[in-house]
Structures are given as structure tokens and as C-alpha cells.
Amino acid sequence: MKPKVFITRKIPTHLLNKLEEVCEVSIWNHENTPVPREVLEEKIVDAVGLFCLLTETIDEELLQKANNLKVISNMAVGYNNINVDVASKKGIIVTNTPGVLTETTADLTFALLMATARRIPEASDYLRDGKWSTWSPMQLTGQDIYNSTIGIIGLGRIGEALAKRAKGFNMDILYYNRSRKLEAEKELGLQYSTLENLLKESDYVCIMTPYTPETKNMIRKEHFKLMKDTSIIINTARGGIVNENDLYHALVNGEIWAAGLDVFEQEPVPMDHPLLTMPNVVTLPHIGSPSIATRIKMANVAVNNMLQALNGEIPENIVNKELGKFNN
């Protein structure tokens, strides 16, 4: 009998077919609507494999219902939506999809930096709203990018890829990380910095660190006070790393100049969120990785992770490595 697999969102047909060759697959086939919790609770009871996204909360309560589950394949780099500790105790393998979205997310991060610095969405609205009646010397002026200083908080794969793009703009590059990256410093001309110095010196502060208990609210009121009043903060990592209430007040009080946000603490972000009211905040709906090619690659990696685990192998991208050899 084929193992039962539940997929929480539509994936490319050729990859769905790949799973269906060896699995009994059911899918929440509503592309723009997250799977309801009650449906997830129902499907998890018999599922041997779960293919999910960041939009699904795989918590202890849900995992206690998962008596047959052997693998959770998360189509994302992050996995803070999954209680990995509980999964490990139950012998459930958790996997992710690192690597394949590095360049795409770095592209988006630098695009968001440029759009925020040069006020591109604001200028587009200005034109479309019929406000462009003449040219004026200081009309819609923004901040320079070339020859400025960028501070990167978290120098993982994506942080290094962002640094390569910054180097092309002749930017001075500071970085703060748990450990120094001497090879990257040599290759890219990076300068290791304390967090406090990075915030003081940078024209652009880019959040690239994973979301963990240690990085929750990592950037808050006292940190914004260290930054230049002309500085811009960019977050394409996770919303909870930056305290959104403190960010709002820093912008209102002129402590920093602008913000570019692809992520929020609550997603989708509530439409009455105060940051959405500010013209100097460029907001995106968590689109760091969705180029067509990258999303197909991510889905393919997630499918392969699933099949490897169901075949009794240790998946290449296992998160809870302490489980060791997979037991059927």
C-alpha cells in the first residue's frame, strides 16, 4: 500500500506526478488560500508524509495527532513554523530547502533597498495619481546608494550574496555575525563589526539573520536610536526580528529615514497595521524567493526530501540531524 502524503498547497504538475508514482497523495488545491486548521488536523491523522509551507503552524497539538507521520517536508529555508523538538521526540524527520533561493532572495533584497532609497513606489503613485505637474529640484529626492555604507546583520548564504551585489555599487560593507567569516572578508572586502558600530555607521541596515529565540526582537527601540536619521532598514528575513512597534515610532520620530519590509510578524499583515500608513515604508507580501525558476527548484528539493525519507534514507536537507538513521 502506498504511503499517504498530504500537500498543503498546489505544486507544479510534474512534481506532483513524481510523488503520485509512489505515494497516495491528497492536496489542498487552493493556491491563494491557506489550508484551514481543521483540514490539517484531519489529514495529519493518517498522513505518513506532510509537505507544507511557512503558512502552516505545525505545533505540538497538531503533532500529537500525527500517529503515522514519518516526515515533514517544509518548502522553505526557515522552519520556525514547526515544533522541531516535538517532531524529534516522535521520530519525525523535518526537512527544509536551503541553497536554491539564495541568489533570488539576494536580488529581491537589493531591489527593495533601491526601491526604498529612491522612493520608487511613492514616485509611481505620484505619477498615477495625477500629481506630476512640473519638475522641481527637490521633488521626490531619495538617498544615494553608490559609495554608501551597508551593514548586513547575519552573513549566511544570502547575506554573502547580498554583499556581492553591494560590492558592485562600491559600497563599504560592514557585517555582524555570530562568528567571523574570514574568507568572505578577504574575497569581498567585508569588515567585521559589533552590532552597535554597524548600526551607527551604516546608511543601509539589512536584516539577513535566521529567526530564533535569540534573534526575536533583536532590533528594537534602543537600536534605532543608534542609527543615522538618514539611514534605511531593510528586512527580508523574518518579521519578528524587528520590533514593529518600535520601528513605527522610530520612523514617526525621524530617528531613521525609511524602511523596506518583505516580512511581518503576522502574515498576511493586517491592513490596519500602522506601518502600512507611512509613505516612507515600502512593503511587499513576503516575495523574497518567488522567481519562477526558484520556486520550481524549491518544490523539487522538497519533493526529493520527502521521497528520500519515505524510502528509508536520511534526506540531504534534514533539519533534526540528531535522529540519525531513519527507521521504517
C-alpha positions, 0 to 999 in steps of 0.5 A: 500500500502506498504511503499517504502524503498530504500537500498543503498547497498546489505544486507544479504538475510534474512534481506532483506526478513524481510523488503520485508514482509512489505515494497516495497523495491528497492536496489542498488545491487552493493556491491563494488560500491557506489550508484551514486548521481543521483540514490539517488536523484531519489529514495529519491523522493518517498522513505518513508524509506532510509537505507544507509551507511557512503558512502552516503552524505545525505545533505540538497539538497538531503533532500529537495527532500525527500517529503515522507521520514519518516526515515533514517536508517544509518548502522553505529555508526557515522552519520556525513554523514547526515544533522541531523538538516535538517532531524529534521526540516522535521520530519525525524527520523535518526537512527544509530547502536551503541553497536554491533561493539564495541568489533570488532572495539576494536580488529581491533584497537589493531591489527593495533597498533601491526601491526604498532609497529612491522612493520608487513606489511613492514616485509611481503613485505620484505619477498615477495619481495625477500629481506630476505637474512640473519638475522641481529640484527637490521633488521626490529626492531619495538617498544615494546608494553608490559609495554608501555604507551597508551593514548586513546583520547575519552573513549566511548564504544570502547575506554573502550574496547580498554583499556581492551585489553591494560590492558592485555599487562600491559600497563599504560593507560592514557585517555582524555575525555570530562568528567571523567569516574570514574568507568572505572578508578577504574575497569581498572586502567585508569588515567585521563589526559589533552590532552597535558600530554597524548600526551607527555607521551604516546608511543601509541596515539589512536584516539577513539573520535566521529567526530564533529565540535569540534573534526575536526582537533583536532590533528594537527601540534602543537600536534605532536610536543608534542609527543615522536619521538618514539611514534605511532598514531593510528586512527580508528575513523574518518579521519578528526580528524587528520590533514593529512597534518600535520601528513605527515610532522610530520612523514617526520620530525621524530617528531613521529615514525609511524602511523596506519590509518583505516580512511581518510578524503576522502574515498576511499583515493586517491592513490596519497595521500602522506601518502600512500608513507611512509613505516612507515604508515600502512593503511587499507580501513576503516575495523574497524567493518567488522567481519562477525558476526558484520556486520550481527548484524549491518544490523539487528539493522538497519533493526529493526530501520527502521521497528520500525519507519515505524510502528509508534514507536520511534526506540531504536537507534534514533539519533534526540531524540528531535522529540519525538513521531513519527507521521504517 
